[in-house]
Amino acid sequence: MKGYVHVYTGNGKGKTTAALGLALRAAGAGLKVFIAQFVKGSTYGEHNALTKLSDSITVKQYGQGFFLDRKPGEEDIRAAKEGLAEVKDIMSSGNYDIVILDEADIATYYNLFSVEDLLDFMRSKPEKIEIIITGRMADPKIIEEADLVTEMKEIKHYYQKGVGARRGIEK
């Protein structure tokens, strides 16, 4: 089966959720999935569920946590660059059918690694590997190179009414 490159981007909710849904479907079909989370650096509700599927789905974080209130530091940049290199080796290992780069678009936006680094990753994809890239603000070059692009568009969100992230729904 030929693998393709998906990009889930946009300012709406659901990019990571869509990627995790694909991972769940793949695991149910007997495929192996590696999920690399960039920027994120703490445990979320999905991690608890994914540990129950650890024979099919592996998750590793390559980040120090979100930095919306600060500029990314050298440690953030180092973790992301080393992570992308490690995931490239993992992708080439033949041990996984699907590789998800969660928040990789955000990583390029904040210059944790370059758009060219991500394009190089995409172009080095073995033919049978499926790659899913998530995150707001996908670079036009990434969109152009991808085979499938979905934009999540926010129409309305209860965050605007002051509702915080809820356990099991947003976190």
SULCOR-V209345 format. One record per residue. RES is the residue in one small letter. PSI is psi as a letter, one per 20 degrees, with the letter a starting at -180 (999 if undefined). D_FIRST is the distance of its C-alpha to the first C-alpha in Angstrom with 1 decimal. Layout:
BEGIN
RES|PSI|D_FIRST, RES|PSI|D_FIRST
END
This chain:
BEGIN
m|p|0.0, k|p|3.8, g|q|6.4, y|r|9.7, v|p|13.4, h|q|15.5, v|p|19.2, y|o|21.6, t|a|25.1, g|r|28.5, n|j|31.8, g|r|31.0, k|q|30.2, g|j|26.7, k|g|24.4, t|h|24.0, t|g|24.2, a|g|21.2, a|g|19.2, l|h|20.6, g|g|19.8, l|g|16.1, a|g|16.5, l|g|18.4, r|g|15.9, a|g|13.1, a|h|15.8, g|h|16.7, a|j|13.3, g|j|13.8, l|q|11.8, k|p|14.0, v|p|15.3, f|p|17.8, i|o|20.1, a|p|22.5, q|o|25.5, f|q|27.6, v|g|31.2, k|q|31.2, g|k|33.3, s|r|34.4, t|p|33.2, y|r|32.0, g|h|31.7, e|h|27.9, h|h|28.5, n|g|30.5, a|g|27.9, l|h|25.0, t|h|27.2, k|i|26.9, l|k|23.1, s|i|23.4, d|i|21.6, s|h|18.3, i|p|19.4, t|p|21.4, v|p|23.6, k|p|25.7, q|p|28.1, y|l|29.0, g|r|32.0, q|j|35.6, g|r|35.5, f|q|35.9, f|l|38.6, l|h|39.5, d|j|43.1, r|r|43.0, k|p|41.7, p|p|38.9, g|a|40.5, e|h|39.7, e|h|38.3, d|g|35.8, i|g|34.8, r|g|34.6, a|g|32.5, a|g|29.9, k|g|29.7, e|h|29.5, g|g|26.9, l|g|24.6, a|g|25.1, e|g|24.4, v|h|21.2, k|g|20.1, d|g|20.8, i|g|19.1, m|h|15.8, s|i|16.2, s|h|17.1, g|j|13.8, n|i|15.3, y|q|13.4, d|h|10.0, i|p|11.8, v|p|15.0, i|p|17.6, l|n|20.5, d|p|23.1, e|k|26.0, a|h|24.8, d|h|26.2, i|h|29.5, a|h|29.5, t|h|29.3, y|g|31.9, y|j|34.3, n|k|33.6, l|h|32.5, f|r|30.1, s|r|29.7, v|h|27.4, e|h|26.9, d|g|25.9, l|h|23.2, l|g|22.1, d|g|22.0, f|g|19.8, m|g|17.3, r|i|17.5, s|j|17.1, k|p|13.6, p|q|11.4, e|h|8.4, k|i|5.9, i|p|8.7, e|p|9.6, i|p|13.4, i|p|16.0, i|p|19.5, t|r|22.5, g|q|26.2, r|r|28.9, m|l|29.9, a|p|26.6, d|q|27.7, p|h|27.3, k|h|25.6, i|g|22.8, i|g|22.6, e|h|22.5, e|h|19.7, a|q|17.4, d|h|14.9, l|p|16.2, v|p|19.7, t|p|21.7, e|p|25.4, m|o|27.3, k|p|30.8, e|p|33.7, i|g|36.1, k|q|38.2, h|p|38.2, y|i|40.8, y|h|40.9, q|i|43.1, k|j|45.6, g|j|45.6, v|p|43.3, g|r|41.7, a|p|38.4, r|p|38.5, r|p|37.2, g|i|34.2, i|g|33.6, e|i|33.5, k|999|33.8
END
